[in-house]
Amino acid sequence: MKPCEQGLPALRSPLAFKPGELLEFDMDAMGAKAGRLTMRVQRPANGALPVLVEAQTNTLFSKVRRVRGSATSYLHPKTLRPSRYTEEAVENELRRKVNVDFGAQDKSVKVDYQIGDRPKGHFDYAFDKDGLDVAGAIYLIRQLPLKKDLPVCFDVYGIRRMWRMTATVVEREHVSLPLGEFDAWHLAGTAVRLDRPSQKRDVHVWITDDERRLPLAAVGAIDLGAVRLTLSGVKRPGEKPMEAQGKEDLKW
């Protein structure tokens, strides 16, 4: 794997989010609404800023794959790099647990996992310049000094594997969602699995061009095909909640 040419740029300050922020997303898969996902910034604890992600499929999609789970990314409150990532989910009645430890000094990623009643498993990985997890990466991207043609490269943990994400800020676009009208930066990239470079997945993310840096949408892929998350609700301390108004047309 070709290493990242450079690390991530210095983050903007102050943070665009704070404890108490709740983001709600509609989840679409295989061309149909599949469920809901939420991301909540929790109170700092033990020197970390935890971000809790919870997801659940709806009744219709559960006929294809029934999933209910949560994950927590423990971020450094200034650098937004993770020290730990945990995940617990039940998929078609099969329980999965994962604990990931990130070593800042030796750039190590140690993954301990268990699926159902099977013996516990372990993976040892290493990251190049920046090592993130898929949940915390969204919050770090919100703090990047986004501008047209900005290159972004980092290693990211997801689905018990490490991936090298190489992306570019394509351009500033107007995005129309049921939640409202926004000007947003569009990041387009490719995630390549480090231990199997033949596996590649295209990724697209839209981040608002304002002080809130809201993640409006993300498009990626799983084994079943394309998956899209669309922001449908925002609750931030001291601000009026935002909710989708029921408009069905999405104009990109």
C-alpha positions in Angstrom: 0.0 0.0 0.0 1.3 3.4 -0.9 1.5 5.5 2.3 -0.2 8.8 2.7 1.9 11.6 1.3 1.2 13.8 4.3 -0.8 13.7 7.6 -4.0 15.4 8.2 -3.9 19.2 8.4 -4.2 21.1 11.7 -7.8 21.2 13.0 -9.9 24.3 13.1 -10.9 25.7 16.5 -13.1 26.0 18.4 -14.9 22.6 18.0 -18.0 22.7 15.9 -19.8 20.4 18.4 -20.0 19.9 22.1 -21.5 17.5 24.7 -25.2 17.2 24.2 -25.3 17.4 20.4 -27.5 14.7 18.9 -27.6 13.9 15.2 -30.3 11.7 13.7 -30.0 10.0 10.4 -32.2 8.0 8.1 -30.4 4.9 6.8 -31.1 3.6 3.2 -29.8 0.4 1.8 -30.5 -1.5 -1.4 -32.6 1.4 -2.6 -35.0 1.3 0.4 -35.2 2.9 3.8 -33.5 0.5 6.2 -33.5 2.1 9.6 -32.3 4.9 11.9 -28.9 5.9 13.2 -28.0 8.5 15.9 -24.7 10.1 16.9 -24.4 11.7 20.3 -21.5 13.6 21.9 -21.3 12.7 25.5 -19.7 14.4 28.5 -15.9 14.1 28.8 -14.8 11.2 31.0 -11.3 10.0 32.0 -9.6 12.5 29.6 -11.6 11.4 26.6 -14.6 12.9 24.6 -16.9 9.9 23.9 -19.2 9.8 20.9 -22.0 7.2 21.0 -23.5 5.8 17.9 -26.6 3.7 17.9 -28.3 2.0 14.9 -31.3 -0.2 14.3 -33.0 -1.5 11.2 -36.7 -1.0 10.6 -39.3 -3.8 10.3 -39.1 -3.9 6.5 -35.3 -4.2 6.2 -35.2 -6.6 9.1 -36.6 -9.2 6.8 -33.3 -9.0 4.9 -30.9 -8.3 7.8 -32.0 -7.5 11.4 -29.4 -5.3 13.2 -29.4 -3.5 16.5 -26.2 -2.1 17.9 -24.1 0.6 19.4 -20.5 1.8 19.2 -18.5 4.4 21.2 -15.4 6.3 20.0 -13.3 7.7 22.8 -11.7 10.8 21.2 -8.9 13.1 22.5 -10.7 16.3 23.3 -8.2 18.4 21.3 -6.7 16.2 18.6 -9.9 14.1 18.0 -7.8 11.0 17.6 -9.2 7.9 19.2 -7.7 6.0 22.1 -10.3 3.3 22.1 -13.3 2.2 20.1 -16.0 -0.3 21.3 -18.8 -1.9 19.4 -21.6 -4.3 20.4 -24.3 -5.4 18.1 -26.9 -8.2 17.5 -27.3 -9.2 13.9 -30.0 -11.8 13.1 -29.8 -12.9 16.8 -26.0 -13.3 16.7 -24.2 -11.1 19.2 -20.9 -9.4 18.2 -18.5 -7.5 20.5 -15.4 -5.6 19.5 -12.8 -3.6 21.5 -10.2 -1.6 19.7 -7.2 0.0 21.3 -5.2 2.7 19.4 -1.5 3.2 20.4 -0.5 6.8 19.7 3.2 6.1 20.3 3.8 2.9 18.2 0.8 3.6 15.9 -0.7 0.2 16.7 -4.3 -0.9 16.5 -5.2 -3.9 18.6 -8.6 -5.5 17.9 -10.2 -8.0 20.3 -13.6 -9.4 19.2 -16.1 -12.2 19.8 -18.9 -13.4 17.6 -21.6 -15.4 19.4 -20.2 -18.3 21.4 -17.2 -18.7 19.2 -13.7 -18.4 20.7 -12.4 -14.8 21.1 -10.4 -13.4 18.2 -7.6 -10.9 17.9 -6.0 -8.8 15.2 -2.9 -6.6 15.3 -2.7 -3.7 12.9 -0.6 -0.6 12.4 -1.5 2.8 10.9 0.6 5.1 8.8 0.3 8.8 9.9 -3.2 9.0 11.3 -5.3 6.2 12.8 -9.1 6.8 13.2 -12.2 4.8 13.7 -15.2 5.1 11.3 -17.4 6.9 13.9 -14.8 9.4 15.2 -13.6 10.1 11.7 -16.8 12.0 11.0 -16.1 14.4 13.9 -12.5 14.9 12.9 -13.6 15.7 9.3 -15.9 18.4 10.7 -12.9 20.2 12.1 -10.7 20.1 8.9 -10.0 23.4 7.1 -12.2 22.3 4.1 -11.5 24.0 0.8 -11.7 22.9 -2.8 -9.0 20.4 -3.8 -7.9 19.8 -0.2 -6.3 16.2 -0.1 -7.2 14.0 2.8 -5.6 10.7 3.7 -5.8 8.6 6.8 -6.2 5.0 8.0 -9.5 4.0 9.5 -10.8 1.0 11.4 -14.1 -0.5 10.3 -15.7 -4.0 10.3 -12.7 -5.5 12.1 -10.3 -4.3 9.4 -8.1 -1.3 8.7 -8.7 0.7 5.5 -6.7 3.5 3.9 -9.0 6.4 3.0 -7.8 8.8 0.3 -10.1 11.6 -0.5 -10.3 15.1 -2.0 -12.7 18.0 -1.3 -14.4 18.1 -4.7 -16.3 21.3 -4.5 -18.8 23.4 -2.6 -22.3 22.3 -3.5 -25.9 23.3 -2.6 -27.7 20.4 -0.9 -31.5 20.2 -0.5 -32.7 17.8 2.2 -36.0 17.4 4.0 -34.2 19.0 6.9 -33.5 22.2 4.9 -31.3 23.9 2.3 -27.5 24.0 2.9 -24.2 24.9 1.2 -21.8 22.0 1.8 -18.4 20.7 1.0 -18.4 17.4 -0.9 -15.6 15.0 -0.1 -15.1 12.1 -2.4 -12.7 9.2 -1.8 -11.8 5.6 -1.9 -11.2 3.2 1.1 -8.7 0.4 0.4 -8.4 -2.5 2.8 -4.8 -2.6 4.0 -4.4 -6.4 4.2 -6.3 -7.0 0.9 -5.9 -4.0 -1.5 -8.1 -5.6 -4.0 -11.1 -4.6 -1.8 -12.0 -1.0 -2.4 -15.1 1.0 -1.5 -16.1 4.5 -2.8 -17.1 7.0 -0.1 -18.8 10.4 -0.3 -19.5 12.8 2.6 -21.2 16.2 2.6 -20.3 18.7 5.4 -22.1 22.1 5.8 -20.0 25.1 5.2 -20.9 27.0 8.4 -19.8 27.0 12.0 -21.8 23.9 12.8 -20.1 21.7 10.2 -23.0 19.3 10.2 -22.5 16.0 8.3 -25.5 16.1 6.0 -25.0 12.8 4.2 -22.6 9.9 3.7 -22.6 7.3 1.0 -20.6 4.1 1.3 -20.9 0.4 0.7 -21.4 -2.9 2.7 -21.6 -6.4 1.4 -25.3 -5.9 0.5 -24.5 -2.8 -1.7 -24.7 0.9 -1.3 -25.7 2.5 2.0 -26.7 6.1 2.5 -27.1 8.1 5.7 -29.1 11.3 5.5 -29.3 13.8 8.3 -32.9 14.1 9.5 -32.7 15.7 12.9 -30.3 18.0 14.9 -30.4 18.8 18.6 -27.7 21.1 19.9 -27.5 22.7 23.4 -28.9 26.2 23.4 -30.3 25.9 19.8 -33.8 25.2 18.5 -34.0 21.6 17.3 -34.1 20.9 13.6 -36.3 18.2 12.1 -37.1 16.9 8.6 -40.2 18.6 7.2 -41.3 15.7 5.1 -40.1 16.9 1.7 -39.2 13.8 -0.3 -37.1 15.2 -3.1 -33.3 15.2 -2.5 -31.5 17.5 -4.9 -27.7 17.1 -5.0 
